[in-house]
Amino acid sequence: MGRLRVLFLSPVPNLKGGAERSLIDLLANPRIEPFLAVPAEGPLTGVADDLGIPWNLVNFGAITSIRRPFRLSDGIGAFASLISVARELNKIVRERRVALVHSNGLKGHAIALVARRLGGCPTVIHIRDIANTKVEQAVWKTFQIAANRTVLVSRACWPTNRLPANVHVIHNGFQLLNERPMAAFKEGLVLGFTAGRIHPAKGLHVLLDGLARVRSLGCDVRLIVRGAFAEETPAYEGEIRNKIATLGLNDIITFDGFVADPESVYKGIDVACVPSIMPDPLPRSVMEAMGNGLVVIAAPCGGIPEMIADGQTGFLVSDPTSFAAVVVRLQRDPALRITIGQQARSYCLSHFALDRLHAEIFHVYRLVTPKLST
């Protein structure tokens, strides 16, 4: 029997962030024959072309206008489009002889689940967001009831203490690069803030407060910022640069802009900083830095505590004072940096490797389609 045919439904055509990068990882599962459905051509279809993966366009109609936080009025307005798009998806499923639909975003979940109710194939939904309101919690539970199986990228994504039987926590995975050669010890410590999109929720402004505290303690540090400021928050870059000037940090901060090459993202960095102020389900910046053998200092929110054992594979800090204390400790104890970095990479090899992700996801597929799986 051939490989299982799986259609991945993405609500966006671009490489917006970690969700789309994780989708590309799922497409590479050697146990399946993947297909892709997106609302428009873009970078994601370009990746599919490069990988030889067939794709289809699906017109999302009024569904594209729905934004978080959800409002019931938005859902009512998009209902007619939802039925139409679901029928279009089922047509693609039949033409491609797909056995299972795997949806990658909240709009995609709604379409895939309605399509299933209209006679479509089994559906796995992949939740990568934390429910921040009661309406969103209700939406998550409704999706879970309607889906064959639900995959969460972290336990933090589920709004209740008990997981339903058809819900699985499967952490994202990524292709670990070769272990970096150990850098020669130096007096100064280079901190890094890396993000595809520099958004206020990522907490760069909070990191600046911690950096100012570190400098006041006489610690020799620099900060490298890599990423592009988010277009949807145009004022944030000005706020950051003004704050840097006010705190007198201009001479120790470098902005490198967006860095596309995975091998260059963490180059020259000793310690990665992830000061998120909004709960992040499973930030890729944490696991990638750990996989590079770096010490990670991160906020204890969202799924981050599922990734970092405080003091063993990284550090969890909640305020500028505790952040400064960890940085000073790391500068004074280079051996500790080595130990934590090695333990972080070992943890990544066992918990965030790509083959582990593929195996666990395929296990869920087999639960949904046991007669079709190989």
C-alpha positions in Angstrom: 0.0 0.0 0.0 1.3 3.5 -0.8 2.0 6.3 1.6 -0.9 8.0 3.4 -2.3 10.9 1.4 -2.6 14.0 3.6 -3.9 17.4 2.6 -2.5 20.3 4.7 -4.8 23.3 4.8 -3.1 26.6 5.6 -5.0 29.9 6.1 -2.1 32.0 4.9 0.1 31.7 1.8 3.2 33.3 3.3 5.8 32.3 5.8 4.3 34.5 8.5 6.0 32.8 11.5 6.7 29.7 13.4 3.4 28.0 12.5 4.2 28.1 8.8 7.8 26.9 9.4 6.4 24.0 11.4 4.0 23.3 8.6 6.9 22.9 6.2 8.4 20.4 8.7 5.2 18.4 8.6 5.2 18.4 4.8 8.6 16.7 5.0 7.2 13.6 6.8 8.6 10.6 4.9 5.7 8.4 5.9 3.1 10.4 4.0 2.3 11.8 0.5 1.6 15.4 1.2 -0.7 17.9 -0.6 -1.2 21.6 0.2 -4.2 23.9 0.0 -3.8 27.7 0.5 -5.9 30.8 -0.2 -3.4 32.3 -2.6 0.0 31.9 -4.2 2.9 33.0 -2.2 6.1 31.9 -0.5 4.4 28.8 0.9 3.4 27.5 -2.6 7.0 28.3 -3.6 8.3 26.0 -1.0 5.8 23.4 -2.1 7.1 23.7 -5.7 10.7 23.3 -4.5 9.7 20.2 -2.6 7.6 18.8 -5.5 4.4 18.9 -3.4 1.2 19.5 -5.4 -1.0 22.4 -4.2 -4.4 23.9 -4.8 -5.9 27.3 -4.2 -9.0 27.6 -2.0 -10.9 30.9 -2.0 -11.5 31.7 1.7 -13.9 34.5 0.9 -15.2 36.5 3.9 -13.4 34.1 6.2 -10.1 36.0 5.6 -11.5 39.0 7.5 -11.9 37.1 10.8 -9.3 38.2 13.4 -8.5 37.5 17.0 -10.0 38.1 19.5 -13.1 36.4 18.0 -16.5 38.0 17.9 -19.6 36.1 17.3 -20.8 38.7 14.7 -17.7 37.9 12.6 -18.5 34.2 12.6 -22.2 34.9 11.5 -21.0 37.1 8.7 -18.6 34.5 7.4 -21.0 31.5 7.6 -22.1 31.6 4.0 -18.4 31.6 2.8 -17.6 28.8 5.2 -20.1 26.4 3.5 -18.9 27.4 0.1 -15.2 27.0 0.9 -15.8 23.7 2.7 -17.5 22.3 -0.4 -14.6 23.5 -2.5 -12.2 21.7 -0.1 -14.1 18.5 -0.4 -13.9 18.7 -4.2 -10.1 18.9 -3.9 -10.0 16.0 -1.5 -11.9 13.8 -3.9 -9.8 14.8 -6.9 -6.5 14.2 -5.0 -7.9 11.0 -3.4 -6.8 12.3 0.0 -7.4 10.2 3.1 -7.0 12.8 5.7 -7.1 16.6 6.1 -4.6 18.3 8.5 -5.5 21.9 9.2 -2.8 24.3 10.4 -4.6 27.5 11.5 -7.9 28.5 13.2 -9.6 29.6 10.0 -8.4 26.4 8.4 -9.9 24.3 11.3 -13.3 25.8 10.8 -13.3 25.1 7.1 -11.9 21.5 7.5 -14.4 20.6 10.2 -17.4 21.9 8.2 -16.1 20.0 5.2 -16.0 16.9 7.3 -19.6 17.4 8.3 -20.5 17.8 4.7 -19.2 14.4 3.8 -15.5 15.1 3.7 -12.7 12.9 5.0 -11.3 12.6 8.6 -9.7 15.7 10.0 -6.8 16.4 12.4 -6.6 20.0 13.6 -3.3 21.4 14.9 -3.8 24.1 17.5 -0.8 26.5 17.9 -2.5 29.2 20.0 -3.4 29.8 23.6 -7.1 30.6 24.2 -7.0 34.0 25.9 -10.8 34.7 26.2 -13.8 32.6 27.2 -15.1 32.9 23.6 -11.8 31.4 22.4 -11.9 28.7 25.0 -15.4 27.7 23.8 -14.1 27.7 20.1 -11.2 25.4 21.0 -13.6 22.9 22.7 -16.0 23.1 19.8 -13.2 22.3 17.3 -12.0 19.5 19.5 -15.5 17.9 19.6 -15.9 18.2 15.9 -12.4 16.9 14.9 -11.3 13.3 14.8 -8.1 14.2 16.6 -6.6 17.5 17.9 -2.9 18.1 18.2 -1.6 20.8 20.6 2.0 22.2 20.3 2.1 22.5 24.1 0.0 21.7 27.1 -0.5 25.4 27.6 -2.7 25.5 24.5 -5.6 23.6 26.2 -7.9 25.7 28.4 -8.8 23.1 31.0 -6.9 20.9 33.4 -7.9 17.7 31.8 -7.2 16.7 28.2 -10.0 15.1 26.3 -9.3 11.6 24.9 -8.8 12.8 21.3 -6.3 15.5 22.2 -2.6 15.0 21.9 0.3 17.2 23.0 3.1 16.9 20.4 5.8 19.5 20.6 7.2 20.9 17.4 10.4 19.6 16.0 13.1 21.0 13.8 16.2 19.9 11.9 19.1 20.3 14.4 22.3 21.8 12.9 25.7 20.3 13.5 27.0 21.1 17.0 28.8 24.5 17.0 32.5 24.5 17.9 33.1 25.8 21.4 33.9 29.5 21.3 37.0 30.8 23.0 36.2 32.4 26.3 36.2 36.2 26.4 35.6 38.9 28.9 32.3 40.3 27.5 29.1 38.4 27.1 27.0 38.6 23.9 23.3 38.4 24.4 20.9 37.7 21.5 17.3 38.6 20.8 16.2 36.8 17.6 12.7 36.9 16.1 11.3 36.6 12.6 8.9 39.5 13.5 9.8 41.9 16.3 6.4 42.4 17.9 5.6 44.0 21.3 4.5 40.6 22.5 8.0 39.4 22.1 9.1 41.7 24.9 12.2 43.5 23.5 11.3 46.5 25.6 11.3 44.4 28.7 14.7 43.0 27.7 16.1 46.6 27.5 15.1 47.1 31.2 17.0 44.0 32.1 20.0 45.0 30.0 20.1 48.4 31.7 20.1 46.6 35.1 23.0 44.3 34.0 25.0 47.3 32.9 24.4 49.1 36.2 26.1 46.1 37.9 29.2 46.7 35.9 28.8 43.6 33.7 30.4 43.7 30.3 27.7 42.8 27.8 26.4 43.5 24.3 23.1 42.8 22.7 22.5 41.7 19.1 19.0 42.1 17.8 18.0 40.0 14.7 14.6 40.3 13.1 12.3 42.7 11.3 9.9 44.9 13.1 6.3 43.8 12.6 4.4 45.8 10.0 1.2 45.7 12.1 2.8 47.6 14.9 4.7 50.4 13.0 5.2 52.6 16.1 7.1 49.9 18.1 10.5 50.4 16.4 10.4 54.1 17.3 9.5 53.3 20.9 12.4 50.8 21.1 15.0 53.2 19.7 13.8 56.0 22.0 14.0 53.7 25.0 17.5 52.6 24.0 18.6 56.3 23.9 16.9 57.1 27.2 18.6 54.2 28.9 22.0 55.0 27.4 22.4 51.7 25.6 23.2 52.8 22.1 26.8 51.7 22.3 26.1 48.1 23.3 23.2 47.2 21.0 23.4 46.1 17.3 20.5 45.7 15.0 21.2 43.1 12.2 17.7 43.1 10.6 16.1 39.9 9.4 18.4 36.9 9.0 17.1 34.2 6.8 20.0 31.7 7.0 19.3 29.3 10.0 23.1 28.9 10.5 23.6 32.6 10.9 20.7 33.5 13.2 22.7 32.6 16.4 26.2 33.3 15.1 28.3 35.2 17.6 25.7 34.9 20.4 26.5 33.4 23.8 23.1 33.7 25.5 19.7 33.8 23.8 17.0 36.0 25.4 13.3 35.3 25.0 11.5 37.9 27.2 7.9 37.2 26.0 5.2 39.2 27.7 2.3 37.3 26.1 2.0 33.5 26.6 3.7 31.9 23.6 2.6 28.3 23.0 6.1 27.0 22.0 8.5 29.6 20.8 10.8 28.4 18.1 13.4 30.8 19.2 13.8 28.8 22.4 14.2 25.4 20.9 16.5 26.5 18.1 18.8 28.3 20.5 18.9 25.3 22.8 19.6 23.1 19.8 22.6 25.4 19.0 24.0 24.7 22.4 23.2 28.2 23.7 22.1 29.1 27.2 18.5 30.5 27.0 17.1 33.0 29.5 13.3 33.2 29.0 10.1 34.3 30.6 8.2 31.6 32.4 5.0 31.9 30.4 3.0 29.8 27.9 4.7 26.7 26.8 8.3 27.9 27.7 8.3 26.0 31.1 7.7 22.8 29.0 10.9 23.5 27.2 13.3 24.7 29.9 14.1 23.1 33.2 15.2 26.1 35.2 18.9 26.0 36.1 19.4 22.7 34.1 18.6 23.4 30.4 18.2 27.2 30.7 16.9 29.8 33.0 13.4 31.1 33.7 13.2 34.7 34.9 10.3 37.0 35.5 11.8 40.5 36.1 14.8 42.6 35.2 16.5 42.0 38.6 16.4 38.2 38.3 17.5 38.5 34.6 20.5 40.6 35.6 21.5 38.1 38.4 21.5 35.2 35.9 23.6 37.2 33.3 26.2 38.2 35.9 26.4 34.6 37.0 26.9 33.3 33.5 29.6 35.9 32.8 31.5 35.0 36.0 31.2 31.2 35.4 32.1 30.2 31.8 32.0 26.5 32.8 28.3 26.9 33.7 27.6 28.3 30.2 29.2 25.1 28.7 27.2 22.8 31.0 23.8 24.4 30.5 24.4 24.7 26.7 25.3 21.0 26.4 22.3 19.9 28.5 20.1 22.1 26.4 21.2 20.6 23.2 20.9 17.0 24.6 17.3 17.9 25.6 16.6 19.1 22.1 17.9 15.9 20.5 15.5 13.8 22.6 12.4 16.1 22.6 12.5 18.4 19.6 14.1 16.4 16.8 12.3 16.3 13.5 12.1 12.5 13.2 10.4 12.4 16.7 7.8 14.9 15.4 7.1 12.9 12.2 6.7 9.6 14.2 4.3 11.1 16.8 2.2 12.9 14.1 2.0 9.7 12.0 0.8 7.8 15.1 -2.1 10.2 15.3 -2.8 9.7 11.6 -2.9 5.9 12.2 -5.5 6.4 15.0 -7.7 8.3 12.5 -7.2 6.1 9.5 -6.0 2.6 10.8 -7.1 0.7 7.7 -5.4 3.1 5.3 -2.0 3.6 7.1 1.0 1.6 6.3 
